[in-house]
């Protein structure tokens, strides 16, 4: 389970004081402790994810949680504060619950859809780190704008200041994507590492960072692995790393070898050391239009018809989604289903699914693309690119059952606020984190 879910109290404890019944906490785990008679004196809360399991335990002053309170925003901080201040006294569970067979039925909890704020970070022409946003990945001003000349990098604000705003508005996760910096030497990009250190001190939700997660050789001739780069980000405060072009290379090798996992790819090494949940695959697909599926060759089975109701430049009705590398500048002849399945087999824990065609268009997520990838894998999928209004979030959740949806520009420009998205999800009856 990766994401937000509720906790149902099994017994009274001061650690849960002022925690409402609809509050959520953040889970990242691949195992669970089932309810059992010999555990009932320890069980503090239960959570539902397919089945009911023990999500926290407490006996006297000993307490442990399956969830991550330090990443559970204000609810998690409140639980930690209650425990550290000894709210309820040292005998908070002095009256243990009745045996399991006689316990009152507990409410079932439910996983919540995530709303993710993404910040594309790069150096502007003066060398300062800024948040930017492109249209189909072009981040430079096409015309003169107030305070910016034509051709200048679009500047939408300072990274940590914007991220703090999104945290206050209720973002469930925050992603920083360094889209140009440290391509040649990521371990020497001190501004980005310092950004993570600063952000992690005040933002108590999961933080993901991407850009430059790959093997490289620095200017002195020394070689560094993807694992070393990822480790630097984790030490700086990141919870996940996003891998882009390197994932395409790894997936192509996986299929070429007859689906053999060597243990040598960055995906495998990072997942082995830090867990699958720490590895996010960032996919940058673009539509390749054909007049009929048979013209797509090996990609015939993954062709879709008129995604988002649009046709190709020459009236083509069908397309397949090619994964690109180097920020969308080069193709790969690998389709999104091949990439997603290959990376899941290599150990990735999540897919961040972008769309070059939908990026910056504000016309909605590419539902055909997202549904195709969601059907192909069992790991969580984050829908990205194209959100222009709150209705687009409910549309992607209703149509594809993805676990999360991400937006950037509409949040940066204050066209839509995250709390407005949450209110809309509430009105539509979609499970969300309050």
C-alpha positions in Angstrom: 0.0 0.0 0.0 1.3 3.4 -1.0 -0.8 6.4 -0.1 -3.2 7.9 2.4 -5.8 5.9 4.4 -7.7 6.2 7.6 -7.2 4.6 11.0 -10.0 3.1 13.1 -9.4 3.2 16.9 -9.5 -0.2 18.5 -9.2 1.2 22.0 -8.9 4.6 23.8 -5.5 6.2 23.9 -4.3 9.7 24.5 -2.1 9.4 21.4 -5.2 9.7 19.4 -6.6 12.7 21.2 -8.2 15.3 18.8 -7.8 12.9 15.8 -11.1 13.0 13.9 -12.8 9.9 12.4 -12.2 11.1 8.8 -8.5 11.9 9.3 -5.9 10.2 7.2 -2.3 9.1 7.6 0.4 8.1 5.1 1.3 4.4 4.5 4.1 2.8 2.6 4.4 -0.9 3.2 4.4 -4.3 1.5 3.4 -6.4 4.6 0.8 -6.3 7.2 -0.1 -7.7 10.6 -3.5 -9.4 10.7 -5.8 -9.1 13.6 -5.4 -12.0 16.0 -6.7 -12.9 19.5 -3.2 -12.9 21.0 -2.6 -9.3 19.9 -5.8 -7.6 21.0 -4.2 -6.1 24.1 -1.6 -4.4 21.9 -3.8 -3.2 19.0 -4.4 0.6 19.0 -5.9 1.1 15.5 -6.9 -0.9 12.4 -7.0 0.0 8.7 -8.7 -1.5 5.8 -6.9 -2.3 2.5 -8.5 -5.4 1.0 -8.7 -6.8 4.6 -8.5 -5.2 8.0 -5.0 -5.2 9.5 -3.2 -3.7 12.5 -2.0 -0.2 11.7 -0.7 0.8 15.1 0.0 -0.8 18.5 0.4 0.5 22.0 0.9 -1.0 25.4 1.8 1.4 28.3 4.3 3.8 26.9 5.4 1.6 24.1 3.8 2.6 20.7 4.6 1.7 17.1 2.8 2.5 13.8 2.6 0.9 10.4 2.0 4.4 8.9 4.5 7.2 8.8 3.5 10.0 11.2 6.4 12.2 10.1 4.9 12.2 6.6 1.2 12.4 7.6 1.0 16.2 7.7 -0.7 17.8 10.7 -2.4 14.5 11.8 0.9 12.7 12.1 2.5 15.6 13.9 -0.4 15.7 16.3 -0.1 12.0 17.1 3.6 12.4 17.7 3.0 15.5 19.9 0.3 13.6 21.9 2.7 10.7 22.5 5.7 12.8 23.4 3.7 15.0 25.8 2.2 11.9 27.4 -1.4 13.0 26.8 -3.6 10.7 28.7 -0.9 9.7 31.2 1.4 6.7 31.1 -1.5 4.3 31.4 -3.3 5.5 28.3 -4.5 1.9 27.7 -5.2 1.0 31.3 -8.6 -0.5 30.2 -7.7 -3.0 27.5 -10.4 -3.9 25.0 -12.5 -7.0 25.3 -11.3 -10.2 23.5 -11.4 -10.0 19.7 -14.5 -12.2 19.4 -16.5 -9.8 21.6 -15.1 -6.5 20.4 -17.5 -4.0 18.8 -17.5 -3.8 15.0 -15.0 -1.2 13.8 -15.6 1.1 10.9 -13.8 0.2 7.7 -11.4 2.7 6.3 -10.6 3.4 2.6 -7.6 4.5 0.6 -7.8 8.1 -0.5 -7.1 9.6 -3.9 -4.0 11.8 -3.9 -3.6 15.3 -5.3 0.0 15.9 -6.1 1.7 19.3 -6.7 4.6 19.3 -9.1 7.3 21.9 -9.4 9.5 21.9 -12.5 12.7 23.5 -11.2 15.6 24.8 -13.3 18.2 27.6 -13.3 17.1 30.7 -15.1 19.4 32.7 -17.3 20.8 34.4 -14.2 21.7 31.2 -12.5 18.8 31.3 -9.9 16.7 28.2 -9.2 13.1 29.0 -10.2 9.9 27.1 -10.8 8.9 27.1 -14.4 6.2 25.4 -16.6 6.2 24.7 -20.3 3.7 24.1 -23.0 4.5 20.7 -24.5 7.8 21.0 -22.6 8.9 24.4 -23.9 9.6 26.5 -20.8 10.8 29.7 -22.6 8.5 32.7 -23.1 7.3 32.8 -26.7 6.4 36.5 -26.4 7.5 39.3 -24.1 5.8 39.1 -20.7 5.8 41.4 -17.7 9.3 41.3 -16.2 10.5 38.7 -18.8 11.8 39.1 -22.3 10.9 36.9 -25.2 13.0 33.7 -24.9 13.5 34.0 -21.2 12.9 31.1 -18.9 9.3 31.3 -17.6 9.6 32.2 -13.9 6.6 31.2 -11.7 8.2 31.6 -8.3 10.7 30.2 -5.8 10.6 26.5 -5.2 10.4 26.2 -1.4 7.9 29.2 -1.1 5.6 27.6 -3.7 5.9 24.2 -2.1 5.1 25.6 1.3 1.9 27.2 -0.2 0.8 23.8 -1.6 1.5 22.1 1.7 -0.8 24.7 3.5 -3.5 24.1 0.8 -3.5 20.4 1.4 -1.2 18.8 -1.2 -0.9 15.1 -0.5 2.6 14.9 -2.1 5.1 17.4 -3.6 7.3 16.6 -6.5 10.4 18.5 -7.5 11.6 17.8 -11.1 14.9 19.4 -12.0 14.5 19.7 -15.7 17.9 21.0 -16.8 20.3 21.3 -13.9 22.9 18.7 -13.0 22.5 16.8 -16.2 26.3 16.4 -16.4 27.1 16.2 -12.7 24.1 15.8 -10.4 26.1 15.2 -7.2 27.6 18.7 -7.6 24.2 20.4 -7.9 24.3 21.9 -4.4 21.4 24.3 -4.8 19.0 21.4 -5.5 20.3 19.4 -2.6 20.0 22.5 -0.4 16.5 23.0 -1.6 15.5 19.5 -0.5 17.1 20.1 2.9 15.2 23.3 3.4 11.9 21.9 2.1 12.0 18.7 4.3 12.3 20.8 7.5 8.8 22.2 7.1 6.9 20.0 4.6 5.6 16.9 6.4 4.2 15.1 3.3 6.1 12.8 0.9 8.7 14.6 -1.2 9.8 13.2 -4.6 12.7 14.5 -6.7 13.6 13.7 -10.3 16.2 14.7 -12.8 19.7 13.2 -13.4 19.0 9.9 -11.6 21.5 7.9 -13.6 25.0 6.5 -13.8 27.5 9.2 -14.9 31.1 10.2 -15.1 32.1 13.5 -13.7 34.7 16.0 -15.1 37.5 14.4 -13.1 36.8 11.0 -14.7 35.3 9.4 -11.6 32.2 7.3 -12.1 29.0 7.4 -10.0 26.0 5.1 -10.0 22.3 5.9 -10.0 22.3 4.5 -6.4 24.8 7.1 -5.3 22.9 9.9 -6.8 19.6 8.6 -5.2 21.3 8.2 -1.9 22.4 11.9 -1.9 18.8 13.0 -2.5 17.5 10.7 0.2 20.0 12.1 2.7 18.9 15.6 1.7 15.3 14.8 2.6 13.6 13.2 -0.4 11.4 10.2 0.1 11.2 9.0 -3.5 13.3 9.5 -6.6 11.9 9.8 -10.1 13.8 8.1 -13.0 13.2 9.1 -16.6 15.5 8.4 -19.5 17.4 5.7 -17.5 14.2 3.8 -17.1 13.7 3.6 -20.9 17.2 2.2 -21.3 16.6 -0.4 -18.6 13.2 -1.5 -19.9 14.6 -1.9 -23.5 17.4 -4.1 -22.1 14.9 -6.1 -20.0 12.8 -7.0 -23.1 15.8 -7.5 -25.3 17.3 -10.1 -22.8 14.1 -12.1 -22.7 12.8 -10.5 -19.5 15.9 -11.0 -17.5 16.6 -8.9 -14.4 20.4 -8.5 -14.0 20.3 -6.5 -10.7 22.6 -3.9 -12.4 20.1 -1.3 -13.4 19.5 1.8 -11.3 15.9 0.8 -10.7 16.9 -2.6 -9.3 19.7 -1.2 -7.2 17.7 1.6 -5.6 14.7 -0.6 -5.0 16.9 -3.3 -3.4 18.5 -0.8 -0.9 15.6 1.6 -0.3 12.5 -0.4 -1.3 10.3 -0.3 -4.3 8.2 2.6 -2.9 11.3 4.8 -3.3 11.4 4.3 -7.1 9.1 6.3 -9.3 9.2 5.9 -13.1 8.6 9.2 -14.9 7.2 8.5 -18.4 7.3 11.1 -21.1 5.2 9.6 -24.0 4.1 11.3 -27.2 1.5 10.2 -29.8 2.7 8.5 -32.9 -0.1 8.7 -35.4 -1.0 6.0 -38.0 -3.8 5.5 -40.5 -4.6 2.1 -39.1 -3.3 -0.1 -36.2 -1.5 -2.5 -38.6 0.8 0.4 -39.6 2.1 0.6 -36.0 4.1 -2.7 -36.4 5.0 -4.3 -33.1 2.8 -1.6 -31.4 -0.4 -2.6 -33.2 -2.0 -4.1 -30.1 -1.6 -0.9 -28.0 -3.1 1.6 -30.6 -5.9 3.8 -29.5 -8.5 5.6 -31.5 -8.9 9.4 -31.4 -7.6 10.0 -27.8 -9.3 13.1 -26.2 -11.4 13.2 -29.4 -8.6 14.4 -31.6 -7.0 13.2 -34.8 -3.5 13.3 -36.2 -2.1 16.2 -38.3 -3.1 14.5 -41.5 -6.5 13.1 -40.2 -5.1 9.9 -38.8 -7.5 8.3 -36.3 -5.1 5.9 -34.5 -2.0 6.4 -32.5 0.3 4.6 -30.1 2.3 6.2 -27.3 6.1 6.2 -27.8 8.3 6.8 -24.7 10.8 9.6 -25.2 14.1 10.4 -23.5 16.1 13.5 -22.8 13.1 15.6 -21.8 11.0 14.6 -24.8 13.7 15.5 -27.3 14.3 12.0 -28.6 12.1 8.9 -29.4 12.8 5.3 -28.4 10.5 3.0 -30.3 9.3 1.7 -26.9 5.6 2.0 -26.1 4.2 3.0 -22.7 2.9 -0.5 -22.0 6.3 -2.1 -22.6 8.0 0.6 -20.4 5.5 0.2 -17.5 5.5 -3.6 -17.5 9.3 -3.7 -17.8 9.9 -1.2 -15.0 7.4 -2.9 -12.7 9.3 -6.2 -13.2 12.6 -4.5 -12.5 11.3 -3.4 -9.1 9.7 0.1 -9.5 7.0 1.0 -7.1 5.1 3.7 -8.9 4.5 5.3 -12.4 4.3 9.0 -13.0 2.6 9.2 -16.3 3.1 12.5 -18.2 1.9 13.4 -21.7 3.8 15.6 -24.1 0.7 16.2 -26.2 -1.5 17.2 -23.3 1.2 19.2 -21.4 0.1 22.8 -20.8 -3.0 22.5 -22.8 -5.5 22.6 -19.9 -7.9 20.4 -21.8 -7.8 17.5 -19.4 -5.8 14.4 -18.8 -5.2 11.9 -21.7 -7.7 9.3 -20.4 -6.9 6.8 -23.1 -3.2 6.8 -22.3 -3.8 6.7 -18.5 -6.3 3.8 -18.7 -4.0 1.8 -20.9 -1.1 2.0 -18.5 -3.3 1.5 -15.4 -4.6 -1.8 -16.9 -1.1 -2.9 -17.7 0.4 -2.7 -14.2 -0.4 -3.5 -10.5 1.6 -0.6 -9.0 0.1 2.8 -8.4 -0.1 5.3 -11.3 0.0 9.1 -11.0 -1.8 10.8 -13.8 -0.1 14.0 -15.0 -0.3 16.6 -17.8 -3.4 18.5 -19.0 -5.4 19.5 -15.9 -7.1 22.8 -16.4 -10.0 22.8 -13.9 -11.2 20.8 -10.9 -13.5 18.7 -13.1 -10.5 17.1 -14.8 -9.5 15.5 -11.5 -12.8 13.8 -10.9 -12.9 12.8 -14.5 -9.5 10.9 -14.4 -10.4 9.3 -11.1 -13.8 8.1 -12.4 -12.6 6.9 -15.8 -9.3 5.2 -14.9 -9.1 4.4 -11.2 -5.6 5.8 -10.9 -4.4 6.4 -7.4 -3.2 10.0 -7.8 -3.5 13.0 -10.1 -0.8 15.7 -10.5 -0.9 19.3 -11.7 1.6 22.1 -11.9 0.8 25.2 -14.0 -2.8 25.7 -12.8 -1.6 25.6 -9.2 1.4 27.9 -9.8 -0.8 30.6 -11.6 -3.5 30.3 -8.9 -6.1 29.4 -11.6 -7.1 26.5 -9.3 -6.2 25.9 -5.7 -5.6 22.5 -4.2 -8.3 23.0 -1.6 -10.7 23.7 -4.4 -9.8 20.3 -5.9 -10.4 18.6 -2.6 -13.8 20.3 -2.2 -14.8 19.2 -5.7 -13.8 15.6 -4.9 -15.8 15.8 -1.7 -18.9 17.0 -3.7 -18.4 14.1 -6.2 -18.2 11.5 -3.5 -14.6 10.6 -4.3 -12.5 9.5 -1.3 -9.9 12.2 -0.6 -7.7 13.4 2.3 -9.4 16.3 4.1 
